[in-house]
């Protein structure tokens, strides 16, 4: 086994787990899941069937990643944040099976703050930062900083998570990542 699994954690059959990944206390990785290398899953994490998780992701305590959710590389999931996978949940009219699950994509380097909720069917852009407690009800663009319920853009961040301050030409520089950014057409891109 090229990954670490705490003795209290469960990993179902038919899972692919990358080298260097750590799965801590009371966590459960369900069948069909593919997890990249060097990921960390905190205490009491549940990863549903057929979930795909990239490399170098960090999932803090008490997070459930349901079928239909995909995390690209370097995604951070804060403690007790919530994913959903069905838009119209009803106990009387159960929707069981992958045909009912609505896809949610979290792009490379995005960070999802503690206790935030990601409503299914949305995409969180590259390096976006979702504030603690925010409720995401629509797609979030790359490098956006969002807070509130529903989540609204209040600024922009670099790949390193630093707030970007754009000059009159729409340019910004992040000293932490040593990268330049441009604000144009109401979106940010790395240059």
N, C-alpha and C positions, 0 to 999 in steps of 0.2 A: 504494500500500500504506500503510495507516494504522497499521501496527504494525511493530516492528523484528524482523528475523530475522538472526541471525549467518550469515555465508556458509557455515559448516560444518553448519548446522541444515537439516533437511528438513521441509517442510510439504506434505503430500499434497493432491491436488485435493479439492474438495468439503468444505472446512473453512471455518468462520466464525470469524474472529478479530477481537476488538474493538480499537478505537482505543487506542493507547498501550501495548499489550501488548508485552513483550520476550521473545524466545526466544533463549537463548544457546547456546554451543558444543555441538555434537554431539547436539543434541536432535532428536526426531522427533515430529511431530504427525500422527496418522493420519487417514484420510478419515472424514468424517461427524462430526468433532468440532466442538463449538461452545464457543468460549472468549469470555468477556466482556472488558470494557475494563480497561486498566491492570493486567493480570496480569504476573507475572514468573516465567519458567521458567529455572532454573539450568542448569548444564552437565549433559549426559548424562541428560536427562529424556525419558521416552517416554510419550506420551499415546495410548492405544489408540483403536480405531475407535469412533465414536458416543458418545464421552464428552462430558458436559456440565459445563462449569466456569463459575462465576459471575464477577462483577466483583471486582477488587482482590484476587485470590488470589496467594499466593506459594508456589511449589513449588521447594524447594531441590535441590541436586545429587543425582543418582543415584536419582531417584524414578520409578517406573512406575505410571501411573494406567490400570488396565485397563478394558476395556468392562464396563459394569455399575456403575461407580463414578460418583457425581455429587457435585460440590463446589458448595455454595451460595456466596454472596458472602463475601469477607474470610476465607477459609480459609487457614491456614498449614500446609504440609507440610514438616516438618524433613528434614534431609539423610538420605538412605538409608532413609527409612521405607518400609514395604511394605504394599501393598494385595493382596488375593487376589480372585479372582472365581469360583472353582469349589470346592465343598466336598469333593468326592471325586476328586481328580486321579489319573489313572492313565494311563501311557503305552500300556499294552496295550489299554485301553478308552478311546480318546480322546473327549473331549467338546468338539467344535469347533462354534461357532455360538452366536449370542446366546441361543438357547433354553436353553442350559446355564448361562449366567452368572447368578449370584445378585446381586441389587441391594444396593449399599451406599450410604448417604446420609450425607454430612458436612454438618451444618447450619451456618448463618451464624456466622462468627466463631470457629469451633472451631480449635484448634491441636493438631497431631499432632507430638509430639516426635521427635527424631532416633532412628532405628533402631527405632521402634515398629512393630508389626504389627497391621493391622486385618483380622480374619477376615471374609470376605464375609457378607452377609446382616444386618449390624448397622447401626444408626444412631447416629452421634455427635451429641449434642445441641448446641443453640445455645450458643456461647461455652465449650463444654467444653474441658478441657485434659488431653491424654493425655501422660503423662510419657515421657521418653526410655527406649526399650527395653521399654515396656509391650506386652503382648499382649492385644488387645481381642477377647473371645470372646462378648460380649453387648452389647445396647444400652446406651449411656451417656447419662444424663439431661442436660438443659440445665444449664450452669454447674458440672458436676461436675469435680473434680480426681481423676484416676485414675493409679495406678502399679502396677507389678508384673506377674507372669505367673502366673495370669491377672490382668488389670487389675481393681483394686478401688478403690472410692471412698475417698479419705482426707481429703477436704475439698471446699470449694466456692470458686469464683473468680468475680470480676466479669467483665463484658464486656471490661474492660481487662486481665484476667488477674491481678488482685490477689487474694490470699487473703481470703476473707470471714470475719469474726468476728462471729457472731450474738449479740445480747444475749438476756436471759431472755424477751423478747417475740418472739424469732425474727426480729429486724430487724438489718440490717447496712447500712453505708454505705461506698461506695468513693470516696475522695477523688480518685483519678485520673480516673475517668469521671464523677464527680459524680452518681452514681445510687444509688438505694436498692433493697434486696433483702429478700425475706421468705422464711424457711424454714418450710414448712408441709407436712404430710403426706409427709415425707421427700423433698421436692423444693424447689428454689429458683425463685423468679420475681422478675422486676423489677417494682417498684411505682412 
